Amino acid sequence: MQTLAQVPLQVKYQIDSIIAEDGIRRHLNHLGIVSGSQVVLLSLAGGNGIILLRNSRLALSQTILNQIIVTRVTNTGSWTSLDELQLTESARVVNVHGQGAVKRRLMDMGLTKDVVVTVSNIAPLGDPIEIRLRGYKLTLRKEEAALVLVERDEKG
């Protein structure tokens, strides 16, 4: 039995149960946090955590995270941001974060869900990053690449 507060970051989990009082459980259900849902803990700092649920990011307190019982989803690669990939590593786009014009620009450049990207070049200081997708090369700043959530290929 593992709670969402105890799991490593960027790994997909399935919610088994929520051990909270009825009012809190009802509120979590309205947010879409229900048994059977898949979630990823994106960050954990200062007693709060940010989770990815479907295509939304939600901030939850440590207390709530401790009340959500999860199990790891098997047969899946690990999720990370595009800027964390190494040279020649491939991954599939899971989600594009960001707001307004930034998100729209990234999606207009072809970074959409389920597209396979390969890191083809990285500048000496790590910024910018050149990726190959849909038959062309695209160069992104590291801060832009950090907004793209990807799932590593199981082949590595």
Phi and psi in radians as a Rosetta constraint file:
Dihedral C 1 N 2 CA 2 C 2 CIRCULARHARMONIC -2.215 0.35
Dihedral N 2 CA 2 C 2 N 3 CIRCULARHARMONIC 2.388 0.35
Dihedral C 2 N 3 CA 3 C 3 CIRCULARHARMONIC -1.654 0.35
Dihedral N 3 CA 3 C 3 N 4 CIRCULARHARMONIC 2.837 0.35
Dihedral C 3 N 4 CA 4 C 4 CIRCULARHARMONIC -1.110 0.35
Dihedral N 4 CA 4 C 4 N 5 CIRCULARHARMONIC -0.422 0.35
Dihedral C 4 N 5 CA 5 C 5 CIRCULARHARMONIC -1.291 0.35
Dihedral N 5 CA 5 C 5 N 6 CIRCULARHARMONIC -0.299 0.35
Dihedral C 5 N 6 CA 6 C 6 CIRCULARHARMONIC -1.730 0.35
Dihedral N 6 CA 6 C 6 N 7 CIRCULARHARMONIC -0.129 0.35
Dihedral C 6 N 7 CA 7 C 7 CIRCULARHARMONIC -1.486 0.35
Dihedral N 7 CA 7 C 7 N 8 CIRCULARHARMONIC 2.716 0.35
Dihedral C 7 N 8 CA 8 C 8 CIRCULARHARMONIC -1.241 0.35
Dihedral N 8 CA 8 C 8 N 9 CIRCULARHARMONIC 2.762 0.35
Dihedral C 8 N 9 CA 9 C 9 CIRCULARHARMONIC -1.265 0.35
Dihedral N 9 CA 9 C 9 N 10 CIRCULARHARMONIC 2.711 0.35
Dihedral C 9 N 10 CA 10 C 10 CIRCULARHARMONIC 1.111 0.35
Dihedral N 10 CA 10 C 10 N 11 CIRCULARHARMONIC 0.462 0.35
Dihedral C 10 N 11 CA 11 C 11 CIRCULARHARMONIC -2.120 0.35
Dihedral N 11 CA 11 C 11 N 12 CIRCULARHARMONIC 2.432 0.35
Dihedral C 11 N 12 CA 12 C 12 CIRCULARHARMONIC -1.412 0.35
Dihedral N 12 CA 12 C 12 N 13 CIRCULARHARMONIC 2.314 0.35
Dihedral C 12 N 13 CA 13 C 13 CIRCULARHARMONIC -2.271 0.35
Dihedral N 13 CA 13 C 13 N 14 CIRCULARHARMONIC 2.739 0.35
Dihedral C 13 N 14 CA 14 C 14 CIRCULARHARMONIC -1.952 0.35
Dihedral N 14 CA 14 C 14 N 15 CIRCULARHARMONIC 2.370 0.35
Dihedral C 14 N 15 CA 15 C 15 CIRCULARHARMONIC -1.319 0.35
Dihedral N 15 CA 15 C 15 N 16 CIRCULARHARMONIC 2.164 0.35
Dihedral C 15 N 16 CA 16 C 16 CIRCULARHARMONIC -1.586 0.35
Dihedral N 16 CA 16 C 16 N 17 CIRCULARHARMONIC -0.844 0.35
Dihedral C 16 N 17 CA 17 C 17 CIRCULARHARMONIC -2.762 0.35
Dihedral N 17 CA 17 C 17 N 18 CIRCULARHARMONIC 2.876 0.35
Dihedral C 17 N 18 CA 18 C 18 CIRCULARHARMONIC -2.174 0.35
Dihedral N 18 CA 18 C 18 N 19 CIRCULARHARMONIC 2.055 0.35
Dihedral C 18 N 19 CA 19 C 19 CIRCULARHARMONIC -1.794 0.35
Dihedral N 19 CA 19 C 19 N 20 CIRCULARHARMONIC 1.327 0.35
Dihedral C 19 N 20 CA 20 C 20 CIRCULARHARMONIC -2.386 0.35
Dihedral N 20 CA 20 C 20 N 21 CIRCULARHARMONIC 2.894 0.35
Dihedral C 20 N 21 CA 21 C 21 CIRCULARHARMONIC -1.165 0.35
Dihedral N 21 CA 21 C 21 N 22 CIRCULARHARMONIC 2.814 0.35
Dihedral C 21 N 22 CA 22 C 22 CIRCULARHARMONIC -0.971 0.35
Dihedral N 22 CA 22 C 22 N 23 CIRCULARHARMONIC -0.751 0.35
Dihedral C 22 N 23 CA 23 C 23 CIRCULARHARMONIC -1.079 0.35
Dihedral N 23 CA 23 C 23 N 24 CIRCULARHARMONIC -0.760 0.35
Dihedral C 23 N 24 CA 24 C 24 CIRCULARHARMONIC -1.198 0.35
Dihedral N 24 CA 24 C 24 N 25 CIRCULARHARMONIC -0.762 0.35
Dihedral C 24 N 25 CA 25 C 25 CIRCULARHARMONIC -1.059 0.35
Dihedral N 25 CA 25 C 25 N 26 CIRCULARHARMONIC -0.720 0.35
Dihedral C 25 N 26 CA 26 C 26 CIRCULARHARMONIC -1.101 0.35
Dihedral N 26 CA 26 C 26 N 27 CIRCULARHARMONIC -0.751 0.35
Dihedral C 26 N 27 CA 27 C 27 CIRCULARHARMONIC -1.098 0.35
Dihedral N 27 CA 27 C 27 N 28 CIRCULARHARMONIC -0.760 0.35
Dihedral C 27 N 28 CA 28 C 28 CIRCULARHARMONIC -1.106 0.35
Dihedral N 28 CA 28 C 28 N 29 CIRCULARHARMONIC -0.668 0.35
Dihedral C 28 N 29 CA 29 C 29 CIRCULARHARMONIC -1.092 0.35
Dihedral N 29 CA 29 C 29 N 30 CIRCULARHARMONIC -0.684 0.35
Dihedral C 29 N 30 CA 30 C 30 CIRCULARHARMONIC -1.134 0.35
Dihedral N 30 CA 30 C 30 N 31 CIRCULARHARMONIC -0.517 0.35
Dihedral C 30 N 31 CA 31 C 31 CIRCULARHARMONIC -1.380 0.35
Dihedral N 31 CA 31 C 31 N 32 CIRCULARHARMONIC -0.166 0.35
Dihedral C 31 N 32 CA 32 C 32 CIRCULARHARMONIC 1.721 0.35
Dihedral N 32 CA 32 C 32 N 33 CIRCULARHARMONIC 0.071 0.35
Dihedral C 32 N 33 CA 33 C 33 CIRCULARHARMONIC -1.545 0.35
Dihedral N 33 CA 33 C 33 N 34 CIRCULARHARMONIC 1.628 0.35
Dihedral C 33 N 34 CA 34 C 34 CIRCULARHARMONIC -2.293 0.35
Dihedral N 34 CA 34 C 34 N 35 CIRCULARHARMONIC 2.836 0.35
Dihedral C 34 N 35 CA 35 C 35 CIRCULARHARMONIC -1.009 0.35
Dihedral N 35 CA 35 C 35 N 36 CIRCULARHARMONIC 2.365 0.35
Dihedral C 35 N 36 CA 36 C 36 CIRCULARHARMONIC 1.681 0.35
Dihedral N 36 CA 36 C 36 N 37 CIRCULARHARMONIC -0.306 0.35
Dihedral C 36 N 37 CA 37 C 37 CIRCULARHARMONIC -1.249 0.35
Dihedral N 37 CA 37 C 37 N 38 CIRCULARHARMONIC 2.631 0.35
Dihedral C 37 N 38 CA 38 C 38 CIRCULARHARMONIC -1.798 0.35
Dihedral N 38 CA 38 C 38 N 39 CIRCULARHARMONIC 2.351 0.35
Dihedral C 38 N 39 CA 39 C 39 CIRCULARHARMONIC -2.349 0.35
Dihedral N 39 CA 39 C 39 N 40 CIRCULARHARMONIC 2.766 0.35
Dihedral C 39 N 40 CA 40 C 40 CIRCULARHARMONIC -2.290 0.35
Dihedral N 40 CA 40 C 40 N 41 CIRCULARHARMONIC 2.273 0.35
Dihedral C 40 N 41 CA 41 C 41 CIRCULARHARMONIC -1.435 0.35
Dihedral N 41 CA 41 C 41 N 42 CIRCULARHARMONIC 1.936 0.35
Dihedral C 41 N 42 CA 42 C 42 CIRCULARHARMONIC -1.454 0.35
Dihedral N 42 CA 42 C 42 N 43 CIRCULARHARMONIC -0.719 0.35
Dihedral C 42 N 43 CA 43 C 43 CIRCULARHARMONIC -2.696 0.35
Dihedral N 43 CA 43 C 43 N 44 CIRCULARHARMONIC 2.742 0.35
Dihedral C 43 N 44 CA 44 C 44 CIRCULARHARMONIC -2.519 0.35
Dihedral N 44 CA 44 C 44 N 45 CIRCULARHARMONIC 1.950 0.35
Dihedral C 44 N 45 CA 45 C 45 CIRCULARHARMONIC -2.712 0.35
Dihedral N 45 CA 45 C 45 N 46 CIRCULARHARMONIC 2.519 0.35
Dihedral C 45 N 46 CA 46 C 46 CIRCULARHARMONIC 1.049 0.35
Dihedral N 46 CA 46 C 46 N 47 CIRCULARHARMONIC 0.541 0.35
Dihedral C 46 N 47 CA 47 C 47 CIRCULARHARMONIC 1.412 0.35
Dihedral N 47 CA 47 C 47 N 48 CIRCULARHARMONIC 0.056 0.35
Dihedral C 47 N 48 CA 48 C 48 CIRCULARHARMONIC -2.192 0.35
Dihedral N 48 CA 48 C 48 N 49 CIRCULARHARMONIC 2.691 0.35
Dihedral C 48 N 49 CA 49 C 49 CIRCULARHARMONIC -2.253 0.35
Dihedral N 49 CA 49 C 49 N 50 CIRCULARHARMONIC 2.655 0.35
Dihedral C 49 N 50 CA 50 C 50 CIRCULARHARMONIC -1.982 0.35
Dihedral N 50 CA 50 C 50 N 51 CIRCULARHARMONIC 2.190 0.35
Dihedral C 50 N 51 CA 51 C 51 CIRCULARHARMONIC -1.988 0.35
Dihedral N 51 CA 51 C 51 N 52 CIRCULARHARMONIC 2.708 0.35
Dihedral C 51 N 52 CA 52 C 52 CIRCULARHARMONIC -1.863 0.35
Dihedral N 52 CA 52 C 52 N 53 CIRCULARHARMONIC 2.097 0.35
Dihedral C 52 N 53 CA 53 C 53 CIRCULARHARMONIC -2.204 0.35
Dihedral N 53 CA 53 C 53 N 54 CIRCULARHARMONIC 1.984 0.35
Dihedral C 53 N 54 CA 54 C 54 CIRCULARHARMONIC 0.989 0.35
Dihedral N 54 CA 54 C 54 N 55 CIRCULARHARMONIC -2.047 0.35
Dihedral C 54 N 55 CA 55 C 55 CIRCULARHARMONIC -1.970 0.35
Dihedral N 55 CA 55 C 55 N 56 CIRCULARHARMONIC 0.448 0.35
Dihedral C 55 N 56 CA 56 C 56 CIRCULARHARMONIC -2.136 0.35
Dihedral N 56 CA 56 C 56 N 57 CIRCULARHARMONIC 2.525 0.35
Dihedral C 56 N 57 CA 57 C 57 CIRCULARHARMONIC -1.769 0.35
Dihedral N 57 CA 57 C 57 N 58 CIRCULARHARMONIC 2.326 0.35
Dihedral C 57 N 58 CA 58 C 58 CIRCULARHARMONIC -2.230 0.35
Dihedral N 58 CA 58 C 58 N 59 CIRCULARHARMONIC 2.431 0.35
Dihedral C 58 N 59 CA 59 C 59 CIRCULARHARMONIC -1.703 0.35
Dihedral N 59 CA 59 C 59 N 60 CIRCULARHARMONIC 2.275 0.35
Dihedral C 59 N 60 CA 60 C 60 CIRCULARHARMONIC -2.276 0.35
Dihedral N 60 CA 60 C 60 N 61 CIRCULARHARMONIC 2.574 0.35
Dihedral C 60 N 61 CA 61 C 61 CIRCULARHARMONIC -1.306 0.35
Dihedral N 61 CA 61 C 61 N 62 CIRCULARHARMONIC 2.825 0.35
Dihedral C 61 N 62 CA 62 C 62 CIRCULARHARMONIC -1.021 0.35
Dihedral N 62 CA 62 C 62 N 63 CIRCULARHARMONIC -0.655 0.35
Dihedral C 62 N 63 CA 63 C 63 CIRCULARHARMONIC -1.054 0.35
Dihedral N 63 CA 63 C 63 N 64 CIRCULARHARMONIC -0.801 0.35
Dihedral C 63 N 64 CA 64 C 64 CIRCULARHARMONIC -1.174 0.35
Dihedral N 64 CA 64 C 64 N 65 CIRCULARHARMONIC -0.746 0.35
Dihedral C 64 N 65 CA 65 C 65 CIRCULARHARMONIC -1.018 0.35
Dihedral N 65 CA 65 C 65 N 66 CIRCULARHARMONIC -0.623 0.35
Dihedral C 65 N 66 CA 66 C 66 CIRCULARHARMONIC -1.252 0.35
Dihedral N 66 CA 66 C 66 N 67 CIRCULARHARMONIC -0.238 0.35
Dihedral C 66 N 67 CA 67 C 67 CIRCULARHARMONIC -1.724 0.35
Dihedral N 67 CA 67 C 67 N 68 CIRCULARHARMONIC -0.012 0.35
Dihedral C 67 N 68 CA 68 C 68 CIRCULARHARMONIC -1.845 0.35
Dihedral N 68 CA 68 C 68 N 69 CIRCULARHARMONIC 1.994 0.35
Dihedral C 68 N 69 CA 69 C 69 CIRCULARHARMONIC -1.602 0.35
Dihedral N 69 CA 69 C 69 N 70 CIRCULARHARMONIC 2.257 0.35
Dihedral C 69 N 70 CA 70 C 70 CIRCULARHARMONIC -2.313 0.35
Dihedral N 70 CA 70 C 70 N 71 CIRCULARHARMONIC 2.813 0.35
Dihedral C 70 N 71 CA 71 C 71 CIRCULARHARMONIC -2.282 0.35
Dihedral N 71 CA 71 C 71 N 72 CIRCULARHARMONIC 2.598 0.35
Dihedral C 71 N 72 CA 72 C 72 CIRCULARHARMONIC -1.232 0.35
Dihedral N 72 CA 72 C 72 N 73 CIRCULARHARMONIC 2.419 0.35
Dihedral C 72 N 73 CA 73 C 73 CIRCULARHARMONIC -1.434 0.35
Dihedral N 73 CA 73 C 73 N 74 CIRCULARHARMONIC 2.196 0.35
Dihedral C 73 N 74 CA 74 C 74 CIRCULARHARMONIC -1.569 0.35
Dihedral N 74 CA 74 C 74 N 75 CIRCULARHARMONIC 2.958 0.35
Dihedral C 74 N 75 CA 75 C 75 CIRCULARHARMONIC 1.007 0.35
Dihedral N 75 CA 75 C 75 N 76 CIRCULARHARMONIC 0.783 0.35
Dihedral C 75 N 76 CA 76 C 76 CIRCULARHARMONIC -2.511 0.35
Dihedral N 76 CA 76 C 76 N 77 CIRCULARHARMONIC 2.546 0.35
Dihedral C 76 N 77 CA 77 C 77 CIRCULARHARMONIC -1.325 0.35
Dihedral N 77 CA 77 C 77 N 78 CIRCULARHARMONIC 3.015 0.35
Dihedral C 77 N 78 CA 78 C 78 CIRCULARHARMONIC -1.521 0.35
Dihedral N 78 CA 78 C 78 N 79 CIRCULARHARMONIC 2.588 0.35
Dihedral C 78 N 79 CA 79 C 79 CIRCULARHARMONIC -1.632 0.35
Dihedral N 79 CA 79 C 79 N 80 CIRCULARHARMONIC 2.467 0.35
Dihedral C 79 N 80 CA 80 C 80 CIRCULARHARMONIC -2.724 0.35
Dihedral N 80 CA 80 C 80 N 81 CIRCULARHARMONIC 3.072 0.35
Dihedral C 80 N 81 CA 81 C 81 CIRCULARHARMONIC -1.552 0.35
Dihedral N 81 CA 81 C 81 N 82 CIRCULARHARMONIC 2.718 0.35
Dihedral C 81 N 82 CA 82 C 82 CIRCULARHARMONIC -1.029 0.35
Dihedral N 82 CA 82 C 82 N 83 CIRCULARHARMONIC -0.576 0.35
Dihedral C 82 N 83 CA 83 C 83 CIRCULARHARMONIC -1.229 0.35
Dihedral N 83 CA 83 C 83 N 84 CIRCULARHARMONIC -0.210 0.35
Dihedral C 83 N 84 CA 84 C 84 CIRCULARHARMONIC -1.545 0.35
Dihedral N 84 CA 84 C 84 N 85 CIRCULARHARMONIC -0.167 0.35
Dihedral C 84 N 85 CA 85 C 85 CIRCULARHARMONIC -1.256 0.35
Dihedral N 85 CA 85 C 85 N 86 CIRCULARHARMONIC 2.606 0.35
Dihedral C 85 N 86 CA 86 C 86 CIRCULARHARMONIC -1.605 0.35
Dihedral N 86 CA 86 C 86 N 87 CIRCULARHARMONIC 2.936 0.35
Dihedral C 86 N 87 CA 87 C 87 CIRCULARHARMONIC -1.002 0.35
Dihedral N 87 CA 87 C 87 N 88 CIRCULARHARMONIC 2.368 0.35
Dihedral C 87 N 88 CA 88 C 88 CIRCULARHARMONIC 1.209 0.35
Dihedral N 88 CA 88 C 88 N 89 CIRCULARHARMONIC 0.051 0.35
Dihedral C 88 N 89 CA 89 C 89 CIRCULARHARMONIC -1.393 0.35
Dihedral N 89 CA 89 C 89 N 90 CIRCULARHARMONIC 2.439 0.35
Dihedral C 89 N 90 CA 90 C 90 CIRCULARHARMONIC -1.924 0.35
Dihedral N 90 CA 90 C 90 N 91 CIRCULARHARMONIC 2.669 0.35
Dihedral C 90 N 91 CA 91 C 91 CIRCULARHARMONIC -2.739 0.35
Dihedral N 91 CA 91 C 91 N 92 CIRCULARHARMONIC 2.851 0.35
Dihedral C 91 N 92 CA 92 C 92 CIRCULARHARMONIC -1.892 0.35
Dihedral N 92 CA 92 C 92 N 93 CIRCULARHARMONIC 2.336 0.35
Dihedral C 92 N 93 CA 93 C 93 CIRCULARHARMONIC -1.211 0.35
Dihedral N 93 CA 93 C 93 N 94 CIRCULARHARMONIC 2.225 0.35
Dihedral C 93 N 94 CA 94 C 94 CIRCULARHARMONIC -1.705 0.35
Dihedral N 94 CA 94 C 94 N 95 CIRCULARHARMONIC -0.750 0.35
Dihedral C 94 N 95 CA 95 C 95 CIRCULARHARMONIC -2.832 0.35
Dihedral N 95 CA 95 C 95 N 96 CIRCULARHARMONIC 2.665 0.35
Dihedral C 95 N 96 CA 96 C 96 CIRCULARHARMONIC -2.008 0.35
Dihedral N 96 CA 96 C 96 N 97 CIRCULARHARMONIC 2.060 0.35
Dihedral C 96 N 97 CA 97 C 97 CIRCULARHARMONIC -1.565 0.35
Dihedral N 97 CA 97 C 97 N 98 CIRCULARHARMONIC -3.021 0.35
Dihedral C 97 N 98 CA 98 C 98 CIRCULARHARMONIC 1.852 0.35
Dihedral N 98 CA 98 C 98 N 99 CIRCULARHARMONIC 2.951 0.35
Dihedral C 98 N 99 CA 99 C 99 CIRCULARHARMONIC -2.170 0.35
Dihedral N 99 CA 99 C 99 N 100 CIRCULARHARMONIC 2.569 0.35
Dihedral C 99 N 100 CA 100 C 100 CIRCULARHARMONIC 0.914 0.35
Dihedral N 100 CA 100 C 100 N 101 CIRCULARHARMONIC -2.126 0.35
Dihedral C 100 N 101 CA 101 C 101 CIRCULARHARMONIC -1.112 0.35
Dihedral N 101 CA 101 C 101 N 102 CIRCULARHARMONIC -0.620 0.35
Dihedral C 101 N 102 CA 102 C 102 CIRCULARHARMONIC -1.130 0.35
Dihedral N 102 CA 102 C 102 N 103 CIRCULARHARMONIC -0.854 0.35
Dihedral C 102 N 103 CA 103 C 103 CIRCULARHARMONIC -1.101 0.35
Dihedral N 103 CA 103 C 103 N 104 CIRCULARHARMONIC -0.755 0.35
Dihedral C 103 N 104 CA 104 C 104 CIRCULARHARMONIC -1.086 0.35
Dihedral N 104 CA 104 C 104 N 105 CIRCULARHARMONIC -0.717 0.35
Dihedral C 104 N 105 CA 105 C 105 CIRCULARHARMONIC -1.144 0.35
Dihedral N 105 CA 105 C 105 N 106 CIRCULARHARMONIC -0.759 0.35
Dihedral C 105 N 106 CA 106 C 106 CIRCULARHARMONIC -1.085 0.35
Dihedral N 106 CA 106 C 106 N 107 CIRCULARHARMONIC -0.723 0.35
Dihedral C 106 N 107 CA 107 C 107 CIRCULARHARMONIC -1.233 0.35
Dihedral N 107 CA 107 C 107 N 108 CIRCULARHARMONIC -0.614 0.35
Dihedral C 107 N 108 CA 108 C 108 CIRCULARHARMONIC -1.121 0.35
Dihedral N 108 CA 108 C 108 N 109 CIRCULARHARMONIC -0.506 0.35
Dihedral C 108 N 109 CA 109 C 109 CIRCULARHARMONIC -1.415 0.35
Dihedral N 109 CA 109 C 109 N 110 CIRCULARHARMONIC 0.005 0.35
Dihedral C 109 N 110 CA 110 C 110 CIRCULARHARMONIC 1.851 0.35
Dihedral N 110 CA 110 C 110 N 111 CIRCULARHARMONIC 0.009 0.35
Dihedral C 110 N 111 CA 111 C 111 CIRCULARHARMONIC -1.484 0.35
Dihedral N 111 CA 111 C 111 N 112 CIRCULARHARMONIC 1.463 0.35
Dihedral C 111 N 112 CA 112 C 112 CIRCULARHARMONIC -2.119 0.35
Dihedral N 112 CA 112 C 112 N 113 CIRCULARHARMONIC 2.936 0.35
Dihedral C 112 N 113 CA 113 C 113 CIRCULARHARMONIC -0.975 0.35
Dihedral N 113 CA 113 C 113 N 114 CIRCULARHARMONIC 2.411 0.35
Dihedral C 113 N 114 CA 114 C 114 CIRCULARHARMONIC 1.284 0.35
Dihedral N 114 CA 114 C 114 N 115 CIRCULARHARMONIC 0.130 0.35
Dihedral C 114 N 115 CA 115 C 115 CIRCULARHARMONIC -1.416 0.35
Dihedral N 115 CA 115 C 115 N 116 CIRCULARHARMONIC 2.364 0.35
Dihedral C 115 N 116 CA 116 C 116 CIRCULARHARMONIC -1.543 0.35
Dihedral N 116 CA 116 C 116 N 117 CIRCULARHARMONIC 2.261 0.35
Dihedral C 116 N 117 CA 117 C 117 CIRCULARHARMONIC -2.126 0.35
Dihedral N 117 CA 117 C 117 N 118 CIRCULARHARMONIC 2.593 0.35
Dihedral C 117 N 118 CA 118 C 118 CIRCULARHARMONIC -2.254 0.35
Dihedral N 118 CA 118 C 118 N 119 CIRCULARHARMONIC 2.309 0.35
Dihedral C 118 N 119 CA 119 C 119 CIRCULARHARMONIC -1.323 0.35
Dihedral N 119 CA 119 C 119 N 120 CIRCULARHARMONIC 2.039 0.35
Dihedral C 119 N 120 CA 120 C 120 CIRCULARHARMONIC -1.790 0.35
Dihedral N 120 CA 120 C 120 N 121 CIRCULARHARMONIC -0.361 0.35
Dihedral C 120 N 121 CA 121 C 121 CIRCULARHARMONIC -2.834 0.35
Dihedral N 121 CA 121 C 121 N 122 CIRCULARHARMONIC 2.519 0.35
Dihedral C 121 N 122 CA 122 C 122 CIRCULARHARMONIC -2.297 0.35
Dihedral N 122 CA 122 C 122 N 123 CIRCULARHARMONIC 2.280 0.35
Dihedral C 122 N 123 CA 123 C 123 CIRCULARHARMONIC -1.090 0.35
Dihedral N 123 CA 123 C 123 N 124 CIRCULARHARMONIC 2.731 0.35
Dihedral C 123 N 124 CA 124 C 124 CIRCULARHARMONIC -0.932 0.35
Dihedral N 124 CA 124 C 124 N 125 CIRCULARHARMONIC -0.617 0.35
Dihedral C 124 N 125 CA 125 C 125 CIRCULARHARMONIC -1.678 0.35
Dihedral N 125 CA 125 C 125 N 126 CIRCULARHARMONIC 0.162 0.35
Dihedral C 125 N 126 CA 126 C 126 CIRCULARHARMONIC 1.535 0.35
Dihedral N 126 CA 126 C 126 N 127 CIRCULARHARMONIC -0.003 0.35
Dihedral C 126 N 127 CA 127 C 127 CIRCULARHARMONIC -2.504 0.35
Dihedral N 127 CA 127 C 127 N 128 CIRCULARHARMONIC 2.090 0.35
Dihedral C 127 N 128 CA 128 C 128 CIRCULARHARMONIC -1.537 0.35
Dihedral N 128 CA 128 C 128 N 129 CIRCULARHARMONIC 3.123 0.35
Dihedral C 128 N 129 CA 129 C 129 CIRCULARHARMONIC -2.093 0.35
Dihedral N 129 CA 129 C 129 N 130 CIRCULARHARMONIC 2.291 0.35
Dihedral C 129 N 130 CA 130 C 130 CIRCULARHARMONIC -1.812 0.35
Dihedral N 130 CA 130 C 130 N 131 CIRCULARHARMONIC 2.227 0.35
Dihedral C 130 N 131 CA 131 C 131 CIRCULARHARMONIC -2.124 0.35
Dihedral N 131 CA 131 C 131 N 132 CIRCULARHARMONIC 2.731 0.35
Dihedral C 131 N 132 CA 132 C 132 CIRCULARHARMONIC -1.963 0.35
Dihedral N 132 CA 132 C 132 N 133 CIRCULARHARMONIC 2.239 0.35
Dihedral C 132 N 133 CA 133 C 133 CIRCULARHARMONIC -2.659 0.35
Dihedral N 133 CA 133 C 133 N 134 CIRCULARHARMONIC 2.544 0.35
Dihedral C 133 N 134 CA 134 C 134 CIRCULARHARMONIC 0.887 0.35
Dihedral N 134 CA 134 C 134 N 135 CIRCULARHARMONIC 0.541 0.35
Dihedral C 134 N 135 CA 135 C 135 CIRCULARHARMONIC 1.481 0.35
Dihedral N 135 CA 135 C 135 N 136 CIRCULARHARMONIC 0.150 0.35
Dihedral C 135 N 136 CA 136 C 136 CIRCULARHARMONIC -2.434 0.35
Dihedral N 136 CA 136 C 136 N 137 CIRCULARHARMONIC 2.922 0.35
Dihedral C 136 N 137 CA 137 C 137 CIRCULARHARMONIC -1.804 0.35
Dihedral N 137 CA 137 C 137 N 138 CIRCULARHARMONIC 2.514 0.35
Dihedral C 137 N 138 CA 138 C 138 CIRCULARHARMONIC -2.371 0.35
Dihedral N 138 CA 138 C 138 N 139 CIRCULARHARMONIC 2.332 0.35
Dihedral C 138 N 139 CA 139 C 139 CIRCULARHARMONIC -1.872 0.35
Dihedral N 139 CA 139 C 139 N 140 CIRCULARHARMONIC 2.248 0.35
Dihedral C 139 N 140 CA 140 C 140 CIRCULARHARMONIC -2.172 0.35
Dihedral N 140 CA 140 C 140 N 141 CIRCULARHARMONIC 2.571 0.35
Dihedral C 140 N 141 CA 141 C 141 CIRCULARHARMONIC -1.214 0.35
Dihedral N 141 CA 141 C 141 N 142 CIRCULARHARMONIC 2.712 0.35
Dihedral C 141 N 142 CA 142 C 142 CIRCULARHARMONIC -1.060 0.35
Dihedral N 142 CA 142 C 142 N 143 CIRCULARHARMONIC -0.666 0.35
Dihedral C 142 N 143 CA 143 C 143 CIRCULARHARMONIC -1.166 0.35
Dihedral N 143 CA 143 C 143 N 144 CIRCULARHARMONIC -0.547 0.35
Dihedral C 143 N 144 CA 144 C 144 CIRCULARHARMONIC -1.273 0.35
Dihedral N 144 CA 144 C 144 N 145 CIRCULARHARMONIC -0.732 0.35
Dihedral C 144 N 145 CA 145 C 145 CIRCULARHARMONIC -1.110 0.35
Dihedral N 145 CA 145 C 145 N 146 CIRCULARHARMONIC -0.510 0.35
Dihedral C 145 N 146 CA 146 C 146 CIRCULARHARMONIC -1.175 0.35
Dihedral N 146 CA 146 C 146 N 147 CIRCULARHARMONIC -0.326 0.35
Dihedral C 146 N 147 CA 147 C 147 CIRCULARHARMONIC -1.457 0.35
Dihedral N 147 CA 147 C 147 N 148 CIRCULARHARMONIC -0.125 0.35
Dihedral C 147 N 148 CA 148 C 148 CIRCULARHARMONIC -1.811 0.35
Dihedral N 148 CA 148 C 148 N 149 CIRCULARHARMONIC 2.025 0.35
Dihedral C 148 N 149 CA 149 C 149 CIRCULARHARMONIC -1.564 0.35
Dihedral N 149 CA 149 C 149 N 150 CIRCULARHARMONIC 2.229 0.35
Dihedral C 149 N 150 CA 150 C 150 CIRCULARHARMONIC -2.232 0.35
Dihedral N 150 CA 150 C 150 N 151 CIRCULARHARMONIC 2.781 0.35
Dihedral C 150 N 151 CA 151 C 151 CIRCULARHARMONIC -1.982 0.35
Dihedral N 151 CA 151 C 151 N 152 CIRCULARHARMONIC 2.099 0.35
Dihedral C 151 N 152 CA 152 C 152 CIRCULARHARMONIC -1.067 0.35
Dihedral N 152 CA 152 C 152 N 153 CIRCULARHARMONIC 2.536 0.35
Dihedral C 152 N 153 CA 153 C 153 CIRCULARHARMONIC -1.123 0.35
Dihedral N 153 CA 153 C 153 N 154 CIRCULARHARMONIC 2.493 0.35
Dihedral C 153 N 154 CA 154 C 154 CIRCULARHARMONIC -1.181 0.35
Dihedral N 154 CA 154 C 154 N 155 CIRCULARHARMONIC -0.431 0.35
Dihedral C 154 N 155 CA 155 C 155 CIRCULARHARMONIC -1.209 0.35
Dihedral N 155 CA 155 C 155 N 156 CIRCULARHARMONIC -0.414 0.35
